[in-house]
Amino acid sequence: MVRPEFPIFDVTMAQGRRRTWAWSICTSQGVVVMQGRERSRPAAKYQAERALFQLLLTAPYRSRLSA
């Protein structure tokens, strides 16, 4: 049986200049897939998790699993 390889993503957050928070979603190889900036840490965390959820919903392996 062949096991599908699933991508691994990392969510990072860092405090930027002027009291902003930068978030990014990267692959395990370090390639940035999505990124953004928010004014507060909770907002940045929410947007990063929302982006990750949307990314996982649109992943190409989902169609193979439901068949």
PyMOL Python script that loads the backbone (N, CA, C, O; Angstrom):
from pymol import cmd

cmd.read_pdbstr("""\
ATOM      1  N   MET A   1       0.838  -1.177   0.000  1.00  0.00           N
ATOM      2  CA  MET A   1       0.000   0.000   0.000  1.00  0.00           C
ATOM      3  C   MET A   1       0.886   1.244   0.000  1.00  0.00           C
ATOM      4  O   MET A   1       1.809   1.358   0.806  1.00  0.00           O
ATOM      5  N   VAL A   2       0.603   2.156  -0.892  1.00  0.00           N
ATOM      6  CA  VAL A   2       1.373   3.389  -0.997  1.00  0.00           C
ATOM      7  C   VAL A   2       0.720   4.444  -0.119  1.00  0.00           C
ATOM      8  O   VAL A   2      -0.469   4.733  -0.256  1.00  0.00           O
ATOM      9  N   ARG A   3       1.494   5.008   0.769  1.00  0.00           N
ATOM     10  CA  ARG A   3       0.986   6.058   1.654  1.00  0.00           C
ATOM     11  C   ARG A   3       1.224   7.411   1.016  1.00  0.00           C
ATOM     12  O   ARG A   3       2.343   7.710   0.598  1.00  0.00           O
ATOM     13  N   PRO A   4       0.185   8.238   0.933  1.00  0.00           N
ATOM     14  CA  PRO A   4       0.397   9.567   0.351  1.00  0.00           C
ATOM     15  C   PRO A   4       1.245  10.436   1.277  1.00  0.00           C
ATOM     16  O   PRO A   4       1.158  10.343   2.501  1.00  0.00           O
ATOM     17  N   GLU A   5       2.049  11.262   0.672  1.00  0.00           N
ATOM     18  CA  GLU A   5       2.865  12.181   1.462  1.00  0.00           C
ATOM     19  C   GLU A   5       2.112  13.495   1.595  1.00  0.00           C
ATOM     20  O   GLU A   5       1.731  14.112   0.601  1.00  0.00           O
ATOM     21  N   PHE A   6       1.906  13.905   2.818  1.00  0.00           N
ATOM     22  CA  PHE A   6       1.185  15.134   3.086  1.00  0.00           C
ATOM     23  C   PHE A   6       2.172  16.261   3.328  1.00  0.00           C
ATOM     24  O   PHE A   6       3.201  16.053   3.971  1.00  0.00           O
ATOM     25  N   PRO A   7       1.875  17.445   2.826  1.00  0.00           N
ATOM     26  CA  PRO A   7       2.774  18.578   3.073  1.00  0.00           C
ATOM     27  C   PRO A   7       2.704  19.016   4.530  1.00  0.00           C
ATOM     28  O   PRO A   7       1.682  18.862   5.198  1.00  0.00           O
ATOM     29  N   ILE A   8       3.796  19.556   4.995  1.00  0.00           N
ATOM     30  CA  ILE A   8       3.880  20.069   6.364  1.00  0.00           C
ATOM     31  C   ILE A   8       4.067  21.575   6.282  1.00  0.00           C
ATOM     32  O   ILE A   8       4.913  22.069   5.537  1.00  0.00           O
ATOM     33  N   PHE A   9       3.268  22.297   7.057  1.00  0.00           N
ATOM     34  CA  PHE A   9       3.328  23.753   7.060  1.00  0.00           C
ATOM     35  C   PHE A   9       3.685  24.252   8.455  1.00  0.00           C
ATOM     36  O   PHE A   9       3.318  23.643   9.459  1.00  0.00           O
ATOM     37  N   ASP A  10       4.403  25.364   8.501  1.00  0.00           N
ATOM     38  CA  ASP A  10       4.754  26.032   9.753  1.00  0.00           C
ATOM     39  C   ASP A  10       4.123  27.421   9.757  1.00  0.00           C
ATOM     40  O   ASP A  10       4.198  28.152   8.769  1.00  0.00           O
ATOM     41  N   VAL A  11       3.504  27.773  10.875  1.00  0.00           N
ATOM     42  CA  VAL A  11       2.948  29.110  11.044  1.00  0.00           C
ATOM     43  C   VAL A  11       3.888  29.877  11.965  1.00  0.00           C
ATOM     44  O   VAL A  11       4.182  29.433  13.074  1.00  0.00           O
ATOM     45  N   THR A  12       4.357  31.033  11.496  1.00  0.00           N
ATOM     46  CA  THR A  12       5.255  31.850  12.314  1.00  0.00           C
ATOM     47  C   THR A  12       4.669  33.238  12.479  1.00  0.00           C
ATOM     48  O   THR A  12       3.986  33.756  11.596  1.00  0.00           O
ATOM     49  N   MET A  13       4.950  33.825  13.624  1.00  0.00           N
ATOM     50  CA  MET A  13       4.525  35.188  13.912  1.00  0.00           C
ATOM     51  C   MET A  13       5.703  35.933  14.521  1.00  0.00           C
ATOM     52  O   MET A  13       6.456  35.380  15.323  1.00  0.00           O
ATOM     53  N   ALA A  14       5.852  37.190  14.132  1.00  0.00           N
ATOM     54  CA  ALA A  14       6.938  38.007  14.664  1.00  0.00           C
ATOM     55  C   ALA A  14       6.461  39.441  14.807  1.00  0.00           C
ATOM     56  O   ALA A  14       5.698  39.944  13.982  1.00  0.00           O
ATOM     57  N   GLN A  15       6.919  40.083  15.858  1.00  0.00           N
ATOM     58  CA  GLN A  15       6.552  41.480  16.061  1.00  0.00           C
ATOM     59  C   GLN A  15       7.403  42.336  15.142  1.00  0.00           C
ATOM     60  O   GLN A  15       8.631  42.258  15.151  1.00  0.00           O
ATOM     61  N   GLY A  16       6.735  43.144  14.358  1.00  0.00           N
ATOM     62  CA  GLY A  16       7.426  44.004  13.414  1.00  0.00           C
ATOM     63  C   GLY A  16       7.653  45.385  13.976  1.00  0.00           C
ATOM     64  O   GLY A  16       7.541  45.611  15.181  1.00  0.00           O
ATOM     65  N   ARG A  17       7.968  46.293  13.101  1.00  0.00           N
ATOM     66  CA  ARG A  17       8.165  47.675  13.513  1.00  0.00           C
ATOM     67  C   ARG A  17       6.818  48.346  13.733  1.00  0.00           C
ATOM     68  O   ARG A  17       5.796  47.915  13.198  1.00  0.00           O
ATOM     69  N   ARG A  18       6.833  49.374  14.505  1.00  0.00           N
ATOM     70  CA  ARG A  18       5.650  50.198  14.759  1.00  0.00           C
ATOM     71  C   ARG A  18       4.455  49.397  15.272  1.00  0.00           C
ATOM     72  O   ARG A  18       3.320  49.602  14.840  1.00  0.00           O
ATOM     73  N   ARG A  19       4.723  48.512  16.170  1.00  0.00           N
ATOM     74  CA  ARG A  19       3.678  47.756  16.859  1.00  0.00           C
ATOM     75  C   ARG A  19       2.775  46.944  15.939  1.00  0.00           C
ATOM     76  O   ARG A  19       1.573  46.845  16.185  1.00  0.00           O
ATOM     77  N   THR A  20       3.331  46.370  14.899  1.00  0.00           N
ATOM     78  CA  THR A  20       2.560  45.479  14.034  1.00  0.00           C
ATOM     79  C   THR A  20       3.073  44.053  14.207  1.00  0.00           C
ATOM     80  O   THR A  20       4.193  43.838  14.669  1.00  0.00           O
ATOM     81  N   TRP A  21       2.262  43.104  13.840  1.00  0.00           N
ATOM     82  CA  TRP A  21       2.624  41.694  13.917  1.00  0.00           C
ATOM     83  C   TRP A  21       2.576  41.095  12.521  1.00  0.00           C
ATOM     84  O   TRP A  21       1.574  41.220  11.817  1.00  0.00           O
ATOM     85  N   ALA A  22       3.657  40.449  12.126  1.00  0.00           N
ATOM     86  CA  ALA A  22       3.735  39.794  10.827  1.00  0.00           C
ATOM     87  C   ALA A  22       3.533  38.296  11.034  1.00  0.00           C
ATOM     88  O   ALA A  22       4.071  37.710  11.973  1.00  0.00           O
ATOM     89  N   TRP A  23       2.749  37.685  10.146  1.00  0.00           N
ATOM     90  CA  TRP A  23       2.553  36.245  10.206  1.00  0.00           C
ATOM     91  C   TRP A  23       2.872  35.658   8.832  1.00  0.00           C
ATOM     92  O   TRP A  23       2.748  36.336   7.812  1.00  0.00           O
ATOM     93  N   SER A  24       3.278  34.410   8.820  1.00  0.00           N
ATOM     94  CA  SER A  24       3.543  33.732   7.550  1.00  0.00           C
ATOM     95  C   SER A  24       3.309  32.237   7.704  1.00  0.00           C
ATOM     96  O   SER A  24       3.431  31.673   8.791  1.00  0.00           O
ATOM     97  N   ILE A  25       2.976  31.627   6.601  1.00  0.00           N
ATOM     98  CA  ILE A  25       2.832  30.181   6.528  1.00  0.00           C
ATOM     99  C   ILE A  25       3.876  29.705   5.540  1.00  0.00           C
ATOM    100  O   ILE A  25       3.905  30.138   4.388  1.00  0.00           O
ATOM    101  N   CYS A  26       4.738  28.803   6.006  1.00  0.00           N
ATOM    102  CA  CYS A  26       5.839  28.309   5.195  1.00  0.00           C
ATOM    103  C   CYS A  26       5.759  26.796   5.075  1.00  0.00           C
ATOM    104  O   CYS A  26       5.179  26.124   5.928  1.00  0.00           O
ATOM    105  N   THR A  27       6.345  26.266   4.008  1.00  0.00           N
ATOM    106  CA  THR A  27       6.479  24.825   3.879  1.00  0.00           C
ATOM    107  C   THR A  27       7.632  24.367   4.768  1.00  0.00           C
ATOM    108  O   THR A  27       8.368  25.189   5.316  1.00  0.00           O
ATOM    109  N   SER A  28       7.781  23.074   4.905  1.00  0.00           N
ATOM    110  CA  SER A  28       8.877  22.565   5.740  1.00  0.00           C
ATOM    111  C   SER A  28      10.243  22.884   5.130  1.00  0.00           C
ATOM    112  O   SER A  28      11.261  22.820   5.819  1.00  0.00           O
ATOM    113  N   GLN A  29      10.267  23.228   3.831  1.00  0.00           N
ATOM    114  CA  GLN A  29      11.520  23.622   3.188  1.00  0.00           C
ATOM    115  C   GLN A  29      11.811  25.115   3.348  1.00  0.00           C
ATOM    116  O   GLN A  29      12.873  25.586   2.941  1.00  0.00           O
ATOM    117  N   GLY A  30      10.867  25.864   3.941  1.00  0.00           N
ATOM    118  CA  GLY A  30      11.086  27.279   4.184  1.00  0.00           C
ATOM    119  C   GLY A  30      10.507  28.205   3.128  1.00  0.00           C
ATOM    120  O   GLY A  30      10.754  29.411   3.172  1.00  0.00           O
ATOM    121  N   VAL A  31       9.744  27.673   2.181  1.00  0.00           N
ATOM    122  CA  VAL A  31       9.134  28.496   1.138  1.00  0.00           C
ATOM    123  C   VAL A  31       7.878  29.150   1.701  1.00  0.00           C
ATOM    124  O   VAL A  31       6.991  28.462   2.208  1.00  0.00           O
ATOM    125  N   VAL A  32       7.801  30.475   1.613  1.00  0.00           N
ATOM    126  CA  VAL A  32       6.637  31.205   2.126  1.00  0.00           C
ATOM    127  C   VAL A  32       5.472  30.999   1.163  1.00  0.00           C
ATOM    128  O   VAL A  32       5.579  31.270  -0.033  1.00  0.00           O
ATOM    129  N   VAL A  33       4.345  30.507   1.717  1.00  0.00           N
ATOM    130  CA  VAL A  33       3.152  30.260   0.920  1.00  0.00           C
ATOM    131  C   VAL A  33       2.172  31.414   1.059  1.00  0.00           C
ATOM    132  O   VAL A  33       1.574  31.846   0.074  1.00  0.00           O
ATOM    133  N   MET A  34       2.005  31.917   2.280  1.00  0.00           N
ATOM    134  CA  MET A  34       1.116  33.047   2.556  1.00  0.00           C
ATOM    135  C   MET A  34       1.757  33.906   3.633  1.00  0.00           C
ATOM    136  O   MET A  34       2.527  33.417   4.460  1.00  0.00           O
ATOM    137  N   GLN A  35       1.428  35.198   3.612  1.00  0.00           N
ATOM    138  CA  GLN A  35       1.940  36.083   4.648  1.00  0.00           C
ATOM    139  C   GLN A  35       1.035  37.294   4.780  1.00  0.00           C
ATOM    140  O   GLN A  35       0.259  37.615   3.879  1.00  0.00           O
ATOM    141  N   GLY A  36       1.150  37.955   5.914  1.00  0.00           N
ATOM    142  CA  GLY A  36       0.332  39.135   6.147  1.00  0.00           C
ATOM    143  C   GLY A  36       0.802  39.888   7.376  1.00  0.00           C
ATOM    144  O   GLY A  36       1.734  39.466   8.060  1.00  0.00           O
ATOM    145  N   ARG A  37       0.137  41.026   7.655  1.00  0.00           N
ATOM    146  CA  ARG A  37       0.446  41.870   8.817  1.00  0.00           C
ATOM    147  C   ARG A  37      -0.854  42.311   9.453  1.00  0.00           C
ATOM    148  O   ARG A  37      -1.846  42.578   8.774  1.00  0.00           O
ATOM    149  N   GLU A  38      -0.827  42.380  10.764  1.00  0.00           N
ATOM    150  CA  GLU A  38      -1.990  42.843  11.521  1.00  0.00           C
ATOM    151  C   GLU A  38      -1.508  43.787  12.611  1.00  0.00           C
ATOM    152  O   GLU A  38      -0.321  43.818  12.936  1.00  0.00           O
ATOM    153  N   ARG A  39      -2.428  44.551  13.170  1.00  0.00           N
ATOM    154  CA  ARG A  39      -2.073  45.517  14.209  1.00  0.00           C
ATOM    155  C   ARG A  39      -1.896  44.896  15.583  1.00  0.00           C
ATOM    156  O   ARG A  39      -1.152  45.423  16.410  1.00  0.00           O
ATOM    157  N   SER A  40      -2.574  43.774  15.839  1.00  0.00           N
ATOM    158  CA  SER A  40      -2.456  43.149  17.154  1.00  0.00           C
ATOM    159  C   SER A  40      -2.065  41.682  17.003  1.00  0.00           C
ATOM    160  O   SER A  40      -2.276  41.074  15.954  1.00  0.00           O
ATOM    161  N   ARG A  41      -1.493  41.127  18.070  1.00  0.00           N
ATOM    162  CA  ARG A  41      -1.084  39.731  18.041  1.00  0.00           C
ATOM    163  C   ARG A  41      -2.279  38.787  17.903  1.00  0.00           C
ATOM    164  O   ARG A  41      -2.209  37.844  17.115  1.00  0.00           O
ATOM    165  N   PRO A  42      -3.377  39.005  18.640  1.00  0.00           N
ATOM    166  CA  PRO A  42      -4.530  38.115  18.460  1.00  0.00           C
ATOM    167  C   PRO A  42      -5.088  38.145  17.031  1.00  0.00           C
ATOM    168  O   PRO A  42      -5.502  37.113  16.501  1.00  0.00           O
ATOM    169  N   ALA A  43      -5.096  39.320  16.420  1.00  0.00           N
ATOM    170  CA  ALA A  43      -5.581  39.424  15.040  1.00  0.00           C
ATOM    171  C   ALA A  43      -4.651  38.687  14.080  1.00  0.00           C
ATOM    172  O   ALA A  43      -5.112  38.027  13.149  1.00  0.00           O
ATOM    173  N   ALA A  44      -3.357  38.798  14.305  1.00  0.00           N
ATOM    174  CA  ALA A  44      -2.391  38.098  13.459  1.00  0.00           C
ATOM    175  C   ALA A  44      -2.529  36.591  13.618  1.00  0.00           C
ATOM    176  O   ALA A  44      -2.469  35.855  12.633  1.00  0.00           O
ATOM    177  N   LYS A  45      -2.713  36.131  14.842  1.00  0.00           N
ATOM    178  CA  LYS A  45      -2.888  34.699  15.091  1.00  0.00           C
ATOM    179  C   LYS A  45      -4.148  34.185  14.402  1.00  0.00           C
ATOM    180  O   LYS A  45      -4.135  33.117  13.791  1.00  0.00           O
ATOM    181  N   TYR A  46      -5.226  34.940  14.501  1.00  0.00           N
ATOM    182  CA  TYR A  46      -6.478  34.553  13.867  1.00  0.00           C
ATOM    183  C   TYR A  46      -6.330  34.472  12.347  1.00  0.00           C
ATOM    184  O   TYR A  46      -6.756  33.493  11.736  1.00  0.00           O
ATOM    185  N   GLN A  47      -5.736  35.485  11.742  1.00  0.00           N
ATOM    186  CA  GLN A  47      -5.585  35.502  10.292  1.00  0.00           C
ATOM    187  C   GLN A  47      -4.651  34.396   9.809  1.00  0.00           C
ATOM    188  O   GLN A  47      -4.891  33.804   8.757  1.00  0.00           O
ATOM    189  N   ALA A  48      -3.595  34.110  10.561  1.00  0.00           N
ATOM    190  CA  ALA A  48      -2.675  33.038  10.185  1.00  0.00           C
ATOM    191  C   ALA A  48      -3.372  31.684  10.250  1.00  0.00           C
ATOM    192  O   ALA A  48      -3.214  30.859   9.350  1.00  0.00           O
ATOM    193  N   GLU A  49      -4.138  31.455  11.305  1.00  0.00           N
ATOM    194  CA  GLU A  49      -4.847  30.182  11.425  1.00  0.00           C
ATOM    195  C   GLU A  49      -5.944  30.065  10.379  1.00  0.00           C
ATOM    196  O   GLU A  49      -6.203  28.975   9.870  1.00  0.00           O
ATOM    197  N   ARG A  50      -6.585  31.169  10.057  1.00  0.00           N
ATOM    198  CA  ARG A  50      -7.616  31.168   9.024  1.00  0.00           C
ATOM    199  C   ARG A  50      -6.998  30.853   7.658  1.00  0.00           C
ATOM    200  O   ARG A  50      -7.560  30.073   6.889  1.00  0.00           O
ATOM    201  N   ALA A  51      -5.857  31.452   7.360  1.00  0.00           N
ATOM    202  CA  ALA A  51      -5.173  31.199   6.094  1.00  0.00           C
ATOM    203  C   ALA A  51      -4.726  29.741   5.995  1.00  0.00           C
ATOM    204  O   ALA A  51      -4.828  29.125   4.934  1.00  0.00           O
ATOM    205  N   LEU A  52      -4.230  29.194   7.107  1.00  0.00           N
ATOM    206  CA  LEU A  52      -3.813  27.795   7.108  1.00  0.00           C
ATOM    207  C   LEU A  52      -5.013  26.879   6.863  1.00  0.00           C
ATOM    208  O   LEU A  52      -4.908  25.913   6.108  1.00  0.00           O
ATOM    209  N   PHE A  53      -6.135  27.169   7.486  1.00  0.00           N
ATOM    210  CA  PHE A  53      -7.346  26.384   7.297  1.00  0.00           C
ATOM    211  C   PHE A  53      -7.782  26.426   5.831  1.00  0.00           C
ATOM    212  O   PHE A  53      -8.106  25.389   5.253  1.00  0.00           O
ATOM    213  N   GLN A  54      -7.792  27.607   5.234  1.00  0.00           N
ATOM    214  CA  GLN A  54      -8.174  27.732   3.829  1.00  0.00           C
ATOM    215  C   GLN A  54      -7.192  26.990   2.916  1.00  0.00           C
ATOM    216  O   GLN A  54      -7.593  26.382   1.924  1.00  0.00           O
ATOM    217  N   LEU A  55      -5.918  27.047   3.257  1.00  0.00           N
ATOM    218  CA  LEU A  55      -4.909  26.344   2.484  1.00  0.00           C
ATOM    219  C   LEU A  55      -5.142  24.836   2.528  1.00  0.00           C
ATOM    220  O   LEU A  55      -5.043  24.157   1.506  1.00  0.00           O
ATOM    221  N   LEU A  56      -5.447  24.321   3.704  1.00  0.00           N
ATOM    222  CA  LEU A  56      -5.694  22.885   3.843  1.00  0.00           C
ATOM    223  C   LEU A  56      -6.985  22.462   3.153  1.00  0.00           C
ATOM    224  O   LEU A  56      -7.071  21.348   2.638  1.00  0.00           O
ATOM    225  N   LEU A  57      -7.981  23.330   3.136  1.00  0.00           N
ATOM    226  CA  LEU A  57      -9.241  23.009   2.450  1.00  0.00           C
ATOM    227  C   LEU A  57      -9.069  22.881   0.947  1.00  0.00           C
ATOM    228  O   LEU A  57      -9.768  22.095   0.309  1.00  0.00           O
ATOM    229  N   THR A  58      -8.152  23.638   0.377  1.00  0.00           N
ATOM    230  CA  THR A  58      -7.964  23.634  -1.073  1.00  0.00           C
ATOM    231  C   THR A  58      -6.818  22.737  -1.522  1.00  0.00           C
ATOM    232  O   THR A  58      -6.422  22.787  -2.686  1.00  0.00           O
ATOM    233  N   ALA A  59      -6.285  21.929  -0.635  1.00  0.00           N
ATOM    234  CA  ALA A  59      -5.147  21.071  -0.972  1.00  0.00           C
ATOM    235  C   ALA A  59      -5.548  20.019  -2.003  1.00  0.00           C
ATOM    236  O   ALA A  59      -6.643  19.462  -1.924  1.00  0.00           O
ATOM    237  N   PRO A  60      -4.678  19.743  -2.963  1.00  0.00           N
ATOM    238  CA  PRO A  60      -5.019  18.775  -4.015  1.00  0.00           C
ATOM    239  C   PRO A  60      -5.198  17.345  -3.514  1.00  0.00           C
ATOM    240  O   PRO A  60      -5.897  16.562  -4.157  1.00  0.00           O
ATOM    241  N   TYR A  61      -4.592  16.982  -2.390  1.00  0.00           N
ATOM    242  CA  TYR A  61      -4.737  15.612  -1.896  1.00  0.00           C
ATOM    243  C   TYR A  61      -6.126  15.334  -1.338  1.00  0.00           C
ATOM    244  O   TYR A  61      -6.486  14.169  -1.168  1.00  0.00           O
ATOM    245  N   ARG A  62      -6.917  16.362  -1.047  1.00  0.00           N
ATOM    246  CA  ARG A  62      -8.265  16.144  -0.522  1.00  0.00           C
ATOM    247  C   ARG A  62      -9.148  15.392  -1.506  1.00  0.00           C
ATOM    248  O   ARG A  62      -9.945  14.549  -1.096  1.00  0.00           O
ATOM    249  N   SER A  63      -9.022  15.681  -2.791  1.00  0.00           N
ATOM    250  CA  SER A  63      -9.863  15.009  -3.783  1.00  0.00           C
ATOM    251  C   SER A  63      -9.505  13.527  -3.890  1.00  0.00           C
ATOM    252  O   SER A  63     -10.377  12.703  -4.166  1.00  0.00           O
ATOM    253  N   ARG A  64      -8.254  13.180  -3.678  1.00  0.00           N
ATOM    254  CA  ARG A  64      -7.853  11.766  -3.724  1.00  0.00           C
ATOM    255  C   ARG A  64      -8.347  11.000  -2.515  1.00  0.00           C
ATOM    256  O   ARG A  64      -8.640   9.808  -2.613  1.00  0.00           O
ATOM    257  N   LEU A  65      -8.445  11.672  -1.370  1.00  0.00           N
ATOM    258  CA  LEU A  65      -8.894  10.975  -0.164  1.00  0.00           C
ATOM    259  C   LEU A  65     -10.386  10.702  -0.166  1.00  0.00           C
ATOM    260  O   LEU A  65     -10.824   9.690   0.381  1.00  0.00           O
ATOM    261  N   SER A  66     -11.182  11.584  -0.773  1.00  0.00           N
ATOM    262  CA  SER A  66     -12.631  11.408  -0.740  1.00  0.00           C
ATOM    263  C   SER A  66     -13.111  10.415  -1.787  1.00  0.00           C
ATOM    264  O   SER A  66     -14.273  10.011  -1.748  1.00  0.00           O
ATOM    265  N   ALA A  67     -12.266  10.011  -2.711  1.00  0.00           N
ATOM    266  CA  ALA A  67     -12.674   9.068  -3.762  1.00  0.00           C
ATOM    267  C   ALA A  67     -12.686   7.640  -3.285  1.00  0.00           C
ATOM    268  O   ALA A  67     -13.007   6.734  -4.054  1.00  0.00           O
TER     269      ALA A  67
END
""", "prot")
cmd.dss("prot")
cmd.show_as("cartoon", "prot")
cmd.util.cbc("prot")
cmd.orient("prot")
